[in-house]
Amino acid sequence: MDRWLFAATSLLIFVVYLLTLAPDVTLDESGQLATASMWAGVPNPPGHPLWTVLMWLFIKLVPISTIAYRVALASAVASALACGLVAMMVSRGSSMVIEGIPDLNNIEQRSQNAICAVAGFVAGGLLGFNGVLWSQAVIVQTYALSLFLLVVTLSLLLRWIYAPQQRRYVYWMAYLFGLCITSHQLMVVAMGLEIAIIAGDSKLGRDLLSFNCLCWFAGLCLQWSHAIPIFDTSNRMILVIFNTVGVLSLVGSGALVLKTRGLFTEWKSVLIMVGLWLAGAGFYFYLPLASMTNPPMNWGYPRTIEGFWHVLSRGQYDKINPTDFIREPGRMLDEILMYFACAAEEFPLVCLLVALFPFAFFLKMRTRERAWMIGLAGLFLCLSFLVTDLLNPTRDRQSSDLVKVFFAPSYVPIAIWIGLGFALAGAWLEANWQRARPG
């Protein structure tokens, strides 16, 4: 049933996207991205190597209409598949949650299947017809593919949580997460996925946090030797965020060492995950190879070392300027309110309230369902509040319109929570109705 739901949701959303697809180049970066796709070249920094190669392949395999139309069609396919996967995750996940709560698991299987399927369809539809996602799914842009990779990563994470002994799922998740960063660098903040791993397997999470600590110590050494230019900028908040993540990793690792009474017992799995993540992120080395062919779109000439770092570090754009939440907590609060205002524009207010409903059942859930909820919460915090802090926007309309597209990945956990909320509400009503029926 879940697979049929995935197919139906994806197909319906794709048809709507197809009917509203941009027929040719649009504004913003559409022209240069389409040119880079045509020649598998190097578009604007940070290069988007995975996106470029996949779009080039799609152009060759779907020889219809204009080049821009084909790339926009690929965006529609990626977005529709992402929404179908969200529908499938909600249907499967809500079914497992309902079966694990004693007050709800006595409803008929047929009713449970119907409730979960409808909830999954609602979640996929809300995400697919979200204004921001829809606007990026019908034009030449990179956000659709990065969102699709994020959703696939979440699907593998959910599968692993229900079978922690089958490490291949978490290995594939690490590799896809590395690829996700090559599609869009902002996805690096999705490191909140580690929280789900910690909740799902304490020993594996402990050793991952220990590896974070090693990276933190190495970063501090490089910072003291002035080998990392980003730490030498005038904005001290970059170093504050880096040290905050390091300290939290150290505290979390220490707590898990005391809980599990061990350390580095899962070092082989951690090394495999790190290696696969680096293999995925290593797709950036496609940029100098493509640049050597001298395609029509060859931004920054990354075939040289200087050009490669220029493209990889987004050289001609503004540097990262996080909000100083220590000196200006009011400004940070204002930005968080702006984020919720943007989310309220994309989802009906009643649906945002329904998204809180699963947390009312949190204590009644089994360990693995709690791990899934905790992982989604960690991912949401990183993709919403941390992204908002890094973007440092203002509350004016122009700024909010410019940055709202970067909030699209954070809408994935919201859509999943909305689906779970509808499923749990429907199961609760069905269970109480069956108890109240005569006889």
C-alpha angles and dihedrals in degrees: 000000000000092000092050089050090052091052095045095047093046093047095048094048092044091054090054091048090049092053091051099039119136107250095213143351117333133190131294114034098342098112099049093041091052090049092049090049093051093055100027086240135146116285127189118320132314082037100228092226099178092047092049095051094046092048090049089052092047091050090054095046097045105045098180133122121336127342092248091051091053093050091047088050089054089052089052092051093049093048094046092050090049091054091047091053090050089052091050093047092051093047094049096037096047090049090055091046092051092048090052096054112080094209092058107032095083096074120109116275092233092055092046092052092050093048093049093046093051091046091051092049091050092051093049092046094048090052095043096049093041106129096235096046093043091052091054095042096065101047140057102280141125101231097084094061094046090051091049092052090049092052092048088051090052091049091055090047092053090048091051093048089060092047108028092168091064098078095176090083094056090044091055088046091056092049094048091047088057090050089047090061091053089056093051126356094214088073089076088086088066086086082112084092085084088071090063091050090051091051092046099045119012095195095050091044091049093055092045090055089048089054088051088055091052090052089048093053091047090050092051090052091051091046093053089051090048090238094134110065094195090067091053094061122112094253107087093188091083089063091042092055091045092051092044091056090046095050092046089050090051093049093045092047091050092050092050092047088057091046097047097031093224147073135214094004087133096043093125092057091046092051091049091050093048091046092050091046090053090047090055094044089045088075084091087081086074087077098071090043092053091044091056089063088058098224121190090259106051106148114191095353095251091190085093123065092240092049093046093055090043091057096039093050094043089245103190096043128085115281121250108281109181122194114265095236090174097060096025109035090153091060091051090051089050090053092050089052088050089054092053089047089055091047090050089056091055101041129040111255092239089057091052088053090049088054088068093055097084090060089062087067095041097108091048093054124099121252096265094050089049089051089053092050093046091049092051090049092051091048091048093051091052096045094046116028098025092047090048090052092050094047092048094200128179126233096249118114095246094055094045092050090051097050102035091088089064089060093062095095090055089059090068094074089043092054091048092050091049090053092047090048093054091046094050092045091051092046091048092051092046093048093050092045091054091050091049097048116107110262 
